[in-house]
Amino acid sequence: MQRFTLDRSITGAFNEQQRKLICSQEELQTFIDLPFSKENLIKQADRKSDWYSQEARSLLVQELRKSYSSAALTKEQDENLKRLEDHKTVTITTGHQLSLFTGPLYFIYKILHVVDLCEKMNASDEEHSYVPVFWLASEDHDFEEISSIELFGKELNLEYNGNDSVGRISSEILTPVFNQFSEFFRIENKKEIEGIIEAYGAGKTIGESTFQLINRLFGKYGLIVLDGDNRSFKSSFSNIIEKEIESGISHREIEKTNHLLGSEGLKIQAHSREINMFTLFNRNRARVIHTDKGFYIEGVGEADLAKVKELIAETPEQFSPNALIRPVYQEFILPNVCYVGGVGELSYWLQIKGVFEAYGVPYPLIQVRNSLLWIDLSTSNKMMKYDLHIEDVFMDIDQIKREYIEENEKEGLDLSEIESLNEQLIVSLKNKVLEIDASLDGYVTGETVRMQKQIQVIREKLMKNMKQKLLCAN
């Protein structure tokens, strides 16, 4: 297999804001803390190790050990859990919502990115240890968005009609797609595929099943999977949950930042609510709403602040941060130094630095995940046949066709002599007309433009015919 590395700026696939996130974070200094670099990773590791308490570290390892009690813990993962007990160990994290199987291919790219980055930092930084973490975003509830996947031209679909967070839905809904998935593979591959399906189906919920699947695929790389839908983690975060519901701190900070983003022509990625928290009572993920009487909580009803605090203390697991508070929750419970995500994700991280500062949680470095393009053998052979290069993949398809035709049919498309004669004719004609009647200047100019357009029409007609000829020949 051949590997090529390209500068993403030549692809034309990223806008100006995304370009800054990818390769020029210094230009976004107002909205982040430290621009991404190896040196700043080490600096952030010192900062986070000093901030992150031993109590939080002990809780983290304890809860991770519990979650892995029903999973096949690899030697590499066990070593990483032991490392996490040490105050000089930090994490590099990525995450994604719970897609069917792994959903889009960049789900895999993200994981490989953090694994690779940790390996590089462990090789170069003797003072700290770096552990790769996958944050299981199990509390999202947009089921429709993740309920299907296309494989080999066929679409697989899950069916569910409730409004619970995706991670809490029963894994029984996965059963109908397992046989369909298995049918895609030949007999000689069945054993490996059946092992993956067996792991995927081992959980009681979609969250547990996705945990098992990721663990089956990436456990040997030492990847630690963490599900934030955890009573103990949320209990430790309860003070911030209370402040958020009582004061709406995040909304005020995000609105201030949104104003700055807008003034610099940057995109506002996510919409902030007055209270950026959800609840999960009665298998229904719903917003916490501020009312004249206090608050309205779906499944509980009207509640004053005292009642809300009582609910948080007794059932912290029923409170769920939304996309704009979840990063704060993540960085609160992890000794994390860097979050790796897509350009869309990291655009909303630009909105929340003020929220981190208001809650006293260190803002991490952020890095855009790698972009990969897989070119199969058949496509690669066709590219070689037509002498196309990797860079050509990102060109406009019509431009590629024109250049190919012009390169392969130079003589047939060479109208330079005709165009030269036409220009001479136009000059002579215009001069002759003006000698006779200068008032016909506008008229003759219009007619000569039409003559030039006709030659262009003929050129395009030739181009089309040559294209058909070349396609037939190949």
VEXMAR-671571 format. One line per 5 residues: number of its first residue (from 1); for each residue x, y, z of N, C-alpha, C. Coordinates in steps of 0.1 Angstrom, whole numbers, always signed. Example, Ala and Ser with C-alpha at 12.3 -4.5 7.8 and 13.67 -1.06 7.14 Angstrom:
BEGIN
1> +132,-57,+78,+123,-45,+78,+132,-33,+78; +128,-22,+71,+137,-11,+71,+129,+0,+79
REM end
This chain:
BEGIN
1> +8,-12,+0,+0,+0,+0,+9,+12,+0; +6,+22,-9,+13,+34,-10,+6,+45,-1; +15,+54,+5,+9,+64,+13,+15,+78,+8; +5,+87,+7,+9,+101,+2,+4,+111,+13; +12,+121,+15,+8,+131,+24,+6,+144,+17
6> -5,+151,+18,-8,+163,+11,-11,+175,+21; -7,+187,+18,-11,+198,+25,-26,+201,+23; -34,+201,+34,-49,+202,+32,-53,+215,+25; -44,+225,+26,-48,+238,+20,-49,+237,+5; -43,+227,-2,-44,+227,-17,-57,+220,-21
11> -64,+214,-12,-76,+206,-16,-88,+215,-19; -88,+227,-14,-100,+236,-16,-112,+231,-8; -110,+222,+2,-121,+216,+9,-124,+223,+22; -116,+233,+26,-117,+240,+39,-118,+255,+37; -127,+261,+45,-129,+275,+44,-118,+282,+53
16> -118,+295,+53,-108,+303,+60,-107,+300,+75; -119,+299,+81,-119,+296,+96,-114,+282,+98; -117,+273,+90,-112,+259,+91,-97,+259,+89; -92,+267,+79,-78,+267,+77,-70,+272,+89; -76,+282,+96,-69,+287,+108,-69,+276,+119
21> -80,+268,+120,-80,+258,+130,-70,+247,+127; -68,+244,+114,-59,+233,+110,-44,+237,+111; -41,+249,+106,-26,+252,+105,-22,+266,+109; -31,+274,+115,-27,+287,+119,-35,+292,+131; -34,+284,+142,-42,+287,+154,-38,+300,+161
26> -26,+305,+158,-22,+317,+164,-32,+328,+160; -38,+327,+149,-48,+337,+144,-61,+337,+152; -63,+326,+160,-75,+324,+168,-72,+325,+183; -61,+332,+186,-56,+333,+200,-67,+338,+210; -75,+347,+205,-86,+353,+213,-95,+342,+219
31> -97,+331,+211,-108,+322,+214,-102,+308,+219; -89,+307,+220,-83,+295,+225,-73,+299,+236; -67,+289,+242,-56,+292,+251,-43,+291,+245; -38,+279,+243,-25,+277,+236,-27,+271,+222; -20,+277,+212,-21,+270,+199,-15,+256,+199
36> -19,+248,+191,-14,+234,+191,+0,+233,+187; +9,+227,+195,+22,+223,+191,+27,+213,+202; +38,+206,+198,+44,+197,+207,+48,+203,+220; +55,+215,+219,+59,+223,+231,+48,+227,+240; +37,+231,+234,+25,+235,+242,+18,+223,+248
41> +19,+212,+242,+13,+199,+248,+20,+197,+261; +33,+198,+261,+41,+195,+273,+38,+206,+283; +37,+218,+279,+33,+229,+288,+19,+227,+295; +10,+222,+286,-4,+219,+291,-4,+207,+300; +5,+198,+298,+6,+186,+307,+10,+190,+321
46> +19,+200,+322,+24,+205,+335,+12,+212,+342; +5,+220,+334,-6,+228,+339,-17,+219,+345; -21,+209,+336,-32,+201,+340,-29,+191,+351; -16,+186,+352,-12,+178,+363,-13,+185,+376; -9,+198,+376,-10,+206,+388,-24,+209,+392
51> -33,+211,+383,-47,+214,+386,-55,+202,+390; -52,+191,+384,-61,+179,+385,-57,+172,+398; -67,+170,+407,-65,+165,+420,-63,+149,+420; -56,+144,+431,-54,+130,+432,-68,+123,+435; -77,+130,+441,-90,+125,+444,-97,+123,+430
56> -97,+132,+421,-103,+131,+408,-96,+119,+401; -83,+118,+402,-76,+108,+395,-80,+94,+400; -81,+93,+413,-85,+80,+419,-100,+76,+415; -109,+86,+414,-122,+83,+410,-122,+79,+396; -115,+86,+387,-114,+82,+373,-110,+67,+371
61> -99,+64,+377,-94,+50,+375,-104,+40,+381; -110,+43,+393,-119,+34,+399,-131,+32,+390; -137,+42,+384,-149,+41,+375,-145,+34,+362; -133,+37,+357,-129,+30,+344,-127,+15,+347; -121,+11,+358,-120,-3,+362,-133,-10,+363
66> -143,-3,+368,-157,-8,+369,-162,-11,+355; -161,-1,+346,-166,-2,+333,-160,-13,+325; -147,-16,+328,-140,-27,+321,-141,-40,+327; -149,-41,+338,-151,-54,+345,-159,-64,+336; -167,-59,+327,-174,-67,+318,-169,-67,+304
71> -157,-62,+302,-150,-62,+289,-137,-69,+289; -132,-72,+278,-119,-79,+277,-108,-68,+277; -102,-67,+289,-92,-57,+291,-78,-62,+286; -72,-54,+277,-60,-59,+271,-48,-55,+280; -37,-61,+278,-25,-57,+286,-21,-43,+284
76> -23,-37,+272,-20,-23,+269,-29,-14,+277; -42,-18,+277,-52,-9,+285,-49,-10,+300; -46,-22,+305,-43,-23,+319,-31,-15,+323; -21,-15,+315,-9,-6,+317,-13,+9,+317; -22,+13,+308,-26,+27,+307,-34,+31,+320
81> -42,+21,+325,-50,+24,+337,-41,+26,+349; -31,+18,+349,-21,+19,+360,-13,+33,+359; -10,+37,+347,-3,+50,+345,-12,+61,+349; -25,+60,+347,-34,+71,+350,-35,+73,+365; -30,+64,+373,-29,+66,+388,-18,+76,+391
86> -9,+78,+382,+3,+87,+385,-1,+102,+381; +3,+111,+389,+0,+125,+386,+7,+131,+374; +16,+124,+368,+23,+129,+356,+17,+123,+344; +6,+116,+345,+0,+110,+333,-12,+119,+329; -13,+121,+316,-23,+129,+311,-30,+122,+299
91> -41,+127,+294,-48,+121,+283,-49,+130,+271; -50,+124,+259,-54,+130,+247,-67,+124,+242; -77,+132,+240,-91,+126,+239,-97,+130,+225; -105,+121,+220,-114,+123,+210,-127,+117,+213; -138,+120,+206,-151,+114,+209,-160,+115,+197
96> -171,+108,+199,-181,+108,+188,-194,+102,+193; -205,+106,+187,-218,+101,+190,-219,+86,+186; -229,+79,+192,-230,+65,+190,-236,+61,+177; -228,+59,+167,-233,+56,+153,-235,+41,+152; -243,+37,+142,-245,+23,+139,-232,+17,+135
101> -228,+6,+141,-214,+1,+140,-205,+13,+143; -197,+17,+134,-189,+29,+137,-193,+41,+129; -203,+39,+120,-208,+51,+113,-198,+56,+103; -196,+69,+102,-187,+75,+92,-173,+71,+95; -165,+70,+84,-151,+65,+85,-143,+74,+94
106> -146,+87,+95,-138,+95,+104,-139,+92,+119; -149,+84,+122,-150,+78,+136,-137,+70,+139; -132,+63,+129,-120,+55,+130,-108,+65,+129; -108,+74,+120,-97,+84,+119,-94,+91,+132; -104,+95,+139,-102,+102,+152,-95,+93,+162
111> -99,+81,+163,-92,+71,+172,-78,+69,+168; -75,+67,+156,-61,+64,+151,-53,+77,+154; -59,+88,+152,-51,+101,+154,-47,+102,+169; -56,+100,+178,-51,+101,+192,-42,+90,+197; -43,+78,+191,-34,+68,+194,-20,+71,+189
116> -19,+76,+177,-7,+80,+171,+0,+92,+178; -8,+102,+181,-3,+113,+188,+3,+110,+202; -4,+101,+209,+1,+96,+222,+14,+89,+221; +15,+80,+211,+27,+73,+208,+39,+82,+206; +36,+93,+198,+47,+102,+195,+51,+110,+207
121> +41,+114,+215,+45,+122,+227,+52,+113,+238; +48,+101,+239,+54,+92,+248,+69,+89,+244; +71,+90,+231,+85,+88,+226,+94,+100,+228; +88,+112,+229,+96,+124,+229,+95,+132,+243; +85,+129,+251,+84,+136,+264,+87,+126,+275
126> +99,+127,+282,+103,+117,+292,+96,+120,+305; +90,+132,+307,+85,+136,+320,+70,+131,+322; +62,+131,+311,+48,+127,+312,+45,+115,+304; +34,+108,+308,+28,+97,+300,+15,+102,+294; +13,+98,+282,+1,+102,+275,-8,+90,+271
131> -20,+90,+275,-30,+79,+273,-41,+83,+264; -43,+75,+253,-54,+79,+244,-68,+75,+249; -78,+84,+248,-91,+82,+254,-101,+85,+243; -112,+76,+242,-123,+79,+234,-135,+82,+243; -141,+94,+241,-152,+98,+249,-165,+94,+242
136> -172,+85,+248,-184,+79,+243,-195,+89,+245; -199,+97,+235,-210,+107,+236,-223,+100,+236; -226,+92,+247,-238,+84,+247,-251,+91,+250; -250,+104,+255,-262,+111,+259,-268,+119,+248; -263,+119,+236,-270,+126,+225,-283,+118,+222
141> -293,+125,+218,-306,+119,+215,-311,+120,+201; -302,+124,+192,-307,+126,+178,-305,+112,+172; -315,+103,+175,-314,+89,+170,-314,+88,+155; -322,+97,+149,-324,+96,+134,-310,+98,+127; -302,+107,+133,-289,+110,+127,-280,+99,+126
146> -281,+89,+136,-271,+78,+136,-278,+64,+134; -290,+64,+129,-298,+52,+128,-295,+44,+116; -287,+48,+107,-285,+41,+94,-270,+42,+90; -267,+32,+81,-253,+32,+76,-254,+25,+62; -246,+30,+53,-246,+24,+40,-233,+16,+38
151> -235,+3,+35,-223,-6,+33,-225,-13,+20; -215,-12,+11,-215,-20,-2,-227,-17,-10; -232,-4,-9,-243,+0,-17,-257,-4,-11; -257,-9,+1,-269,-13,+8,-271,-6,+21; -283,-1,+24,-285,+7,+36,-290,-2,+47
156> -284,-1,+59,-289,-8,+71,-295,+2,+80; -306,-1,+86,-314,+8,+94,-318,+3,+108; -317,+11,+118,-323,+8,+131,-337,+14,+133; -345,+8,+141,-358,+14,+143,-360,+16,+158; -365,+28,+161,-368,+32,+175,-376,+44,+175
161> -386,+44,+184,-396,+56,+184,-395,+64,+197; -387,+62,+206,-386,+69,+219,-378,+82,+218; -376,+88,+229,-368,+101,+230,-357,+100,+241; -353,+87,+244,-342,+86,+254,-329,+89,+248; -319,+92,+256,-305,+93,+251,-301,+80,+244
166> -294,+81,+233,-291,+70,+225,-284,+59,+233; -275,+63,+242,-267,+53,+249,-276,+44,+258; -287,+49,+262,-296,+41,+272,-306,+33,+265; -307,+33,+251,-317,+25,+244,-312,+10,+245; -321,+2,+246,-318,-13,+246,-311,-17,+233
171> -301,-26,+235,-293,-31,+224,-301,-41,+216; -313,-45,+220,-321,-54,+212,-324,-49,+198; -324,-36,+197,-328,-30,+183,-316,-33,+173; -304,-37,+178,-293,-40,+169,-295,-54,+162; -302,-63,+169,-303,-77,+164,-307,-78,+149
176> -317,-71,+145,-321,-73,+131,-310,-69,+120; -301,-60,+124,-291,-57,+114,-279,-66,+114; -277,-74,+124,-265,-82,+125,-264,-93,+114; -275,-99,+111,-275,-109,+100,-273,-103,+87; -279,-91,+85,-276,-83,+72,-262,-80,+71
181> -256,-76,+82,-242,-72,+81,-233,-84,+78; -236,-95,+84,-228,-108,+83,-228,-113,+68; -239,-110,+61,-241,-115,+48,-232,-108,+38; -226,-97,+41,-217,-90,+32,-203,-97,+31; -200,-106,+39,-187,-112,+40,-187,-127,+36
186> -175,-131,+30,-174,-144,+25,-171,-154,+37; -173,-166,+34,-171,-177,+45,-158,-175,+52; -147,-173,+45,-134,-173,+51,-132,-161,+61; -141,-151,+59,-140,-139,+68,-150,-140,+80; -159,-150,+80,-170,-151,+89,-165,-151,+104
191> -155,-158,+107,-150,-160,+121,-147,-146,+127; -139,-139,+119,-135,-125,+124,-147,-116,+126; -156,-116,+116,-168,-108,+116,-177,-112,+127; -179,-125,+129,-188,-129,+140,-183,-126,+153; -169,-125,+155,-163,-121,+167,-166,-106,+170
196> -166,-98,+160,-169,-84,+161,-184,-82,+165; -192,-89,+158,-207,-88,+160,-210,-93,+175; -203,-104,+179,-205,-109,+192,-202,-99,+203; -190,-92,+200,-186,-81,+210,-196,-70,+210; -201,-66,+198,-210,-55,+196,-223,-58,+203
201> -228,-70,+203,-241,-74,+209,-240,-77,+223; -228,-76,+230,-226,-80,+243,-232,-71,+254; -234,-58,+250,-240,-49,+259,-255,-49,+260; -260,-44,+272,-275,-44,+273,-281,-32,+267; -273,-21,+265,-277,-9,+259,-268,-6,+247
206> -273,+4,+239,-265,+9,+228,-251,+14,+233; -252,+21,+244,-239,+26,+250,-229,+15,+253; -234,+5,+260,-226,-6,+264,-221,-14,+252; -229,-15,+242,-226,-23,+230,-215,-15,+222; -216,-2,+221,-206,+6,+214,-193,+6,+221
211> -194,+6,+235,-182,+5,+243,-175,-9,+239; -182,-19,+239,-177,-33,+236,-171,-33,+222; -177,-27,+212,-173,-27,+199,-159,-20,+197; -159,-8,+203,-146,+0,+202,-135,-7,+209; -138,-13,+220,-128,-21,+228,-123,-32,+220
216> -132,-39,+213,-128,-51,+205,-119,-47,+193; -121,-35,+188,-114,-31,+176,-100,-24,+180; -100,-17,+191,-89,-8,+194,-82,-11,+208; -87,-21,+215,-81,-23,+228,-66,-26,+228; -62,-33,+217,-48,-36,+216,-39,-24,+215
221> -44,-12,+212,-37,+0,+211,-36,+8,+224; -43,+2,+234,-43,+8,+247,-53,+19,+249; -62,+20,+239,-73,+31,+239,-82,+28,+251; -85,+38,+259,-94,+38,+270,-107,+44,+265; -118,+37,+267,-131,+42,+263,-138,+47,+276
226> -144,+59,+275,-150,+64,+287,-164,+69,+283; -174,+64,+291,-188,+69,+289,-191,+79,+300; -194,+91,+296,-197,+102,+306,-210,+100,+313; -219,+91,+308,-231,+89,+315,-229,+80,+327; -224,+86,+337,-219,+79,+349,-223,+86,+361
231> -229,+79,+371,-234,+86,+383,-223,+93,+391; -212,+85,+393,-201,+91,+401,-194,+103,+395; -192,+102,+382,-186,+114,+375,-195,+126,+376; -208,+124,+374,-217,+135,+374,-219,+140,+388; -218,+132,+398,-219,+136,+412,-207,+145,+415
236> -195,+142,+410,-183,+150,+412,-185,+164,+405; -193,+164,+395,-195,+176,+386,-207,+184,+391; -214,+180,+402,-227,+185,+405,-227,+200,+409; -216,+205,+414,-215,+219,+417,-217,+228,+405; -210,+223,+394,-211,+231,+381,-225,+229,+375
241> -231,+217,+377,-245,+215,+372,-254,+225,+379; -253,+226,+392,-261,+235,+400,-259,+250,+395; -247,+254,+394,-244,+268,+390,-250,+271,+376; -249,+261,+367,-253,+263,+354,-269,+265,+353; -276,+256,+361,-290,+257,+361,-295,+270,+369
246> -288,+273,+379,-292,+285,+387,-289,+298,+380; -277,+299,+374,-272,+312,+369,-271,+313,+354; -271,+302,+347,-270,+302,+332,-257,+309,+328; -246,+305,+335,-233,+312,+333,-228,+310,+319; -230,+297,+314,-224,+294,+301,-231,+303,+290
251> -244,+305,+291,-251,+313,+280,-245,+327,+280; -243,+333,+291,-238,+347,+291,-224,+348,+285; -215,+338,+289,-202,+338,+284,-201,+335,+269; -210,+326,+264,-210,+322,+250,-215,+334,+242; -225,+341,+247,-231,+352,+239,-220,+363,+237
256> -212,+365,+248,-201,+375,+247,-191,+371,+236; -188,+358,+236,-178,+353,+227,-184,+353,+213; -197,+349,+211,-203,+349,+198,-202,+363,+192; -204,+373,+200,-203,+387,+195,-189,+390,+189; -178,+385,+196,-165,+387,+192,-162,+379,+179
261> -167,+366,+179,-166,+358,+167,-172,+365,+154; -184,+370,+156,-191,+377,+145,-183,+389,+141; -177,+397,+150,-170,+409,+146,-158,+405,+138; -153,+393,+139,-141,+389,+132,-144,+380,+120; -157,+380,+117,-162,+372,+105,-161,+357,+106
266> -161,+352,+119,-160,+338,+121,-174,+332,+123; -176,+320,+120,-189,+313,+121,-192,+309,+135; -205,+311,+139,-210,+306,+151,-216,+293,+149; -209,+282,+154,-213,+268,+151,-225,+263,+158; -226,+266,+171,-237,+260,+179,-245,+271,+186
271> -258,+268,+188,-267,+277,+194,-268,+275,+209; -266,+286,+217,-266,+285,+231,-280,+287,+237; -283,+279,+247,-296,+281,+254,-294,+289,+267; -305,+294,+272,-305,+301,+285,-299,+292,+296; -302,+279,+295,-296,+269,+304,-292,+257,+295
276> -279,+255,+295,-273,+245,+286,-272,+231,+292; -284,+227,+298,-284,+214,+305,-297,+207,+301; -296,+193,+300,-308,+185,+298,-310,+176,+310; -322,+170,+311,-324,+160,+321,-329,+147,+314; -328,+136,+321,-330,+123,+315,-341,+115,+322
281> -350,+122,+329,-360,+115,+337,-370,+108,+327; -375,+96,+332,-386,+89,+325,-382,+86,+310; -369,+82,+308,-364,+79,+295,-367,+89,+284; -366,+102,+288,-369,+113,+279,-358,+124,+281; -350,+126,+271,-340,+136,+272,-346,+150,+269
286> -347,+159,+278,-354,+171,+276,-346,+183,+282; -348,+195,+277,-341,+207,+282,-347,+211,+296; -338,+216,+304,-342,+223,+316,-346,+237,+312; -358,+241,+316,-364,+254,+311,-366,+263,+323; -362,+275,+322,-365,+285,+333,-379,+290,+331
291> -386,+291,+343,-400,+296,+343,-401,+307,+353; -413,+313,+354,-416,+323,+364,-416,+317,+378; -419,+305,+379,-420,+298,+392,-407,+291,+396; -397,+291,+387,-384,+285,+389,-379,+278,+377; -382,+265,+376,-377,+257,+365,-388,+246,+362
296> -388,+242,+349,-396,+231,+345,-387,+220,+340; -389,+208,+346,-381,+196,+343,-391,+185,+338; -389,+181,+326,-397,+170,+320,-397,+158,+329; -408,+153,+333,-409,+141,+341,-409,+144,+356; -407,+156,+359,-408,+161,+373,-418,+172,+375
301> -418,+181,+365,-428,+192,+365,-421,+205,+370; -429,+214,+376,-423,+227,+381,-415,+224,+393; -404,+231,+394,-395,+229,+406,-388,+242,+409; -387,+245,+422,-379,+256,+426,-364,+252,+427; -356,+262,+430,-341,+259,+431,-338,+249,+441
306> -344,+249,+452,-342,+239,+463,-345,+225,+458; -356,+224,+451,-360,+211,+445,-350,+206,+435; -345,+215,+426,-335,+212,+416,-322,+207,+423; -318,+214,+433,-305,+210,+440,-307,+196,+447; -319,+194,+452,-322,+180,+458,-321,+169,+447
311> -327,+172,+435,-326,+162,+425,-312,+160,+420; -304,+170,+419,-290,+169,+415,-282,+160,+425; -285,+163,+438,-278,+155,+448,-282,+140,+449; -295,+138,+446,-300,+124,+448,-299,+116,+435; -300,+123,+423,-300,+116,+410,-291,+124,+400
316> -278,+125,+403,-270,+133,+394,-269,+127,+380; -271,+114,+379,-271,+107,+366,-282,+111,+357; -292,+118,+362,-304,+122,+354,-302,+136,+348; -290,+142,+350,-287,+155,+344,-276,+153,+334; -278,+160,+322,-270,+158,+311,-265,+171,+304
321> -252,+173,+303,-247,+185,+297,-250,+185,+282; -253,+196,+276,-255,+197,+262,-241,+199,+255; -241,+200,+242,-229,+201,+234,-219,+212,+239; -225,+223,+244,-216,+234,+248,-211,+233,+262; -217,+224,+270,-212,+222,+284,-204,+209,+285
326> -207,+200,+276,-200,+187,+277,-185,+188,+276; -179,+197,+269,-165,+198,+269,-159,+202,+283; -167,+210,+290,-163,+214,+304,-163,+202,+313; -174,+194,+312,-176,+182,+319,-164,+172,+316; -161,+170,+304,-151,+161,+299,-137,+166,+305
331> -134,+178,+304,-121,+183,+309,-121,+183,+325; -132,+184,+331,-133,+183,+346,-129,+170,+351; -134,+159,+344,-132,+146,+350,-120,+139,+344; -113,+144,+334,-101,+138,+328,-89,+147,+330; -77,+141,+331,-65,+149,+331,-61,+152,+317
336> -70,+158,+309,-68,+159,+295,-60,+172,+291; -52,+170,+280,-44,+181,+276,-47,+186,+261; -54,+177,+254,-58,+180,+240,-70,+173,+236; -79,+180,+229,-91,+173,+223,-89,+173,+208; -91,+162,+201,-90,+160,+187,-104,+158,+181
341> -107,+167,+171,-120,+166,+165,-121,+171,+151; -132,+170,+145,-134,+176,+132,-135,+191,+132; -134,+197,+121,-135,+212,+120,-148,+217,+125; -159,+210,+123,-172,+215,+128,-172,+215,+143; -168,+204,+149,-167,+203,+164,-158,+214,+170
346> -147,+215,+164,-137,+225,+170,-142,+239,+168; -151,+242,+158,-156,+255,+157,-165,+259,+169; -172,+249,+175,-179,+253,+187,-170,+254,+199; -159,+247,+199,-149,+249,+210,-144,+264,+210; -145,+270,+199,-141,+284,+198,-150,+293,+206
351> -162,+288,+209,-173,+296,+215,-172,+295,+231; -164,+286,+236,-166,+282,+250,-154,+285,+259; -144,+291,+255,-132,+294,+263,-137,+302,+276; -146,+311,+274,-151,+319,+286,-158,+310,+296; -165,+300,+291,-172,+291,+300,-162,+283,+309
356> -151,+278,+303,-141,+272,+310,-135,+281,+321; -133,+294,+317,-127,+303,+327,-137,+306,+338; -150,+307,+335,-160,+310,+345,-161,+299,+355; -159,+286,+351,-160,+275,+360,-147,+270,+365; -136,+277,+361,-123,+274,+367,-117,+261,+362
361> -121,+257,+350,-115,+244,+344,-106,+248,+333; -94,+242,+333,-84,+245,+322,-89,+241,+308; -87,+251,+299,-91,+249,+285,-80,+241,+278; -83,+230,+271,-72,+222,+265,-67,+228,+252; -56,+222,+247,-53,+224,+233,-63,+217,+225
366> -65,+222,+213,-74,+215,+203,-67,+213,+190; -70,+201,+184,-63,+198,+171,-74,+192,+162; -73,+196,+149,-82,+190,+139,-77,+176,+135; -86,+167,+135,-82,+153,+132,-76,+152,+118; -69,+142,+115,-64,+139,+102,-75,+137,+92
371> -73,+141,+80,-82,+138,+69,-76,+127,+60; -83,+116,+57,-78,+106,+49,-87,+103,+37; -80,+99,+27,-88,+95,+14,-82,+81,+10; -91,+72,+10,-87,+58,+6,-90,+56,-9; -80,+53,-17,-82,+50,-31,-80,+36,-34
376> -90,+29,-38,-89,+14,-40,-81,+11,-53; -77,-1,-54,-68,-6,-65,-74,-2,-79; -87,-5,-81,-93,-2,-94,-92,+12,-97; -95,+21,-88,-94,+35,-90,-80,+40,-93; -71,+34,-85,-57,+37,-86,-52,+34,-100
381> -56,+22,-105,-52,+18,-119,-57,+27,-129; -69,+32,-128,-75,+41,-137,-68,+54,-137; -64,+59,-125,-56,+71,-124,-43,+70,-131; -36,+59,-130,-24,+57,-136,-25,+57,-151; -36,+50,-156,-39,+49,-170,-40,+63,-177
386> -47,+72,-169,-49,+85,-175,-39,+96,-170; -28,+91,-163,-17,+99,-158,-23,+110,-149; -32,+106,-140,-37,+115,-130,-30,+114,-117; -28,+125,-110,-20,+125,-97,-30,+127,-86; -25,+124,-73,-34,+126,-62,-40,+140,-61
391> -32,+150,-64,-37,+163,-63,-49,+166,-73; -49,+158,-84,-60,+160,-94,-74,+156,-88; -74,+147,-78,-86,+143,-72,-95,+155,-67; -88,+165,-63,-95,+177,-57,-98,+187,-67; -95,+185,-80,-98,+195,-90,-113,+193,-94
396> -118,+204,-100,-131,+203,-106,-131,+193,-118; -141,+184,-118,-141,+173,-128,-141,+178,-142; -148,+189,-145,-148,+194,-159,-134,+200,-163; -127,+205,-153,-114,+211,-156,-104,+199,-159; -106,+188,-151,-97,+176,-154,-100,+171,-168
401> -112,+170,-172,-116,+165,-185,-110,+174,-196; -111,+188,-194,-106,+197,-204,-91,+195,-206; -84,+195,-194,-70,+194,-195,-65,+181,-201; -73,+170,-198,-69,+157,-204,-71,+157,-219; -82,+163,-224,-85,+163,-238,-75,+172,-245
406> -72,+183,-239,-63,+193,-245,-49,+187,-246; -45,+179,-236,-32,+172,-236,-31,+161,-246; -42,+154,-248,-42,+142,-257,-47,+145,-271; -53,+157,-273,-57,+160,-286,-53,+175,-290; -40,+177,-288,-35,+191,-290,-38,+196,-304
411> -35,+187,-314,-36,+191,-328,-50,+194,-332; -59,+185,-327,-74,+186,-331,-80,+198,-325; -75,+203,-313,-81,+215,-307,-73,+228,-310; -62,+227,-317,-54,+239,-320,-61,+247,-330; -68,+257,-326,-75,+267,-335,-68,+280,-335
416> -55,+280,-331,-48,+293,-329,-46,+300,-343; -44,+292,-353,-42,+299,-367,-55,+305,-371; -66,+298,-369,-80,+303,-373,-83,+315,-364; -80,+315,-351,-83,+326,-343,-74,+338,-347; -62,+336,-351,-53,+347,-355,-59,+353,-368
421> -63,+345,-377,-69,+350,-390,-82,+358,-387; -90,+352,-377,-102,+359,-374,-100,+373,-368; -89,+374,-359,-86,+387,-353,-82,+397,-364; -74,+392,-374,-70,+401,-385,-82,+405,-393; -91,+396,-395,-104,+399,-402,-112,+409,-395
426> -113,+408,-382,-121,+417,-374,-115,+431,-374; -102,+432,-373,-95,+445,-374,-97,+452,-387; -95,+444,-398,-97,+449,-412,-111,+454,-414; -121,+445,-410,-135,+448,-412,-139,+461,-404; -134,+462,-392,-138,+473,-384,-132,+486,-390
431> -120,+486,-394,-114,+497,-400,-121,+502,-413; -125,+492,-421,-132,+495,-433,-146,+501,-431; -153,+496,-421,-166,+501,-418,-165,+515,-413; -155,+518,-404,-154,+531,-398,-150,+542,-408; -143,+537,-419,-139,+546,-430,-151,+551,-437
436> -161,+542,-438,-173,+546,-445,-183,+553,-437; -185,+548,-424,-195,+555,-415,-191,+552,-400; -186,+563,-394,-181,+561,-380,-193,+558,-370; -205,+562,-374,-216,+559,-365,-220,+544,-364; -213,+536,-372,-216,+521,-371,-206,+514,-362
441> -199,+522,-354,-189,+516,-345,-195,+506,-335; -206,+510,-329,-212,+501,-319,-218,+488,-326; -223,+490,-337,-229,+479,-345,-218,+469,-348; -207,+474,-354,-197,+464,-359,-190,+458,-347; -189,+465,-336,-183,+459,-324,-191,+447,-319
446> -204,+449,-319,-213,+438,-314,-212,+426,-323; -212,+429,-336,-211,+418,-346,-198,+410,-345; -187,+417,-343,-174,+410,-341,-173,+402,-329; -180,+406,-318,-181,+398,-306,-188,+385,-308; -199,+386,-316,-207,+374,-320,-198,+364,-328
451> -189,+370,-337,-181,+361,-344,-171,+354,-335; -166,+360,-325,-157,+354,-316,-164,+343,-307; -176,+346,-304,-184,+336,-296,-187,+324,-304; -189,+326,-317,-191,+314,-326,-179,+305,-327; -168,+311,-327,-155,+302,-327,-155,+294,-314
456> -159,+301,-302,-158,+294,-289,-169,+283,-289; -180,+285,-296,-190,+274,-296,-185,+262,-304; -178,+265,-315,-172,+255,-323,-161,+247,-315; -153,+255,-307,-143,+248,-299,-150,+239,-289; -160,+243,-282,-167,+235,-272,-174,+223,-278
461> -179,+224,-291,-184,+213,-298,-174,+203,-301; -162,+207,-305,-151,+198,-308,-146,+191,-295; -146,+199,-284,-142,+193,-271,-152,+182,-267; -165,+184,-269,-175,+174,-265,-173,+161,-274; -171,+163,-287,-169,+152,-296,-156,+144,-292
466> -145,+151,-289,-133,+145,-286,-134,+137,-273; -142,+143,-263,-144,+136,-250,-151,+123,-253; -161,+123,-261,-168,+110,-264,-159,+100,-271; -151,+105,-280,-142,+96,-287,-132,+90,-278; -126,+98,-268,-116,+93,-259,-123,+83,-249
471> -135,+86,-245,-142,+77,-236,-144,+63,-243; -148,+64,-255,-151,+51,-263,-138,+43,-265; -127,+51,-267,-114,+44,-270,-109,+38,-257; -113,+43,-245,-107,+38,-233,-117,+29,-225
REM end
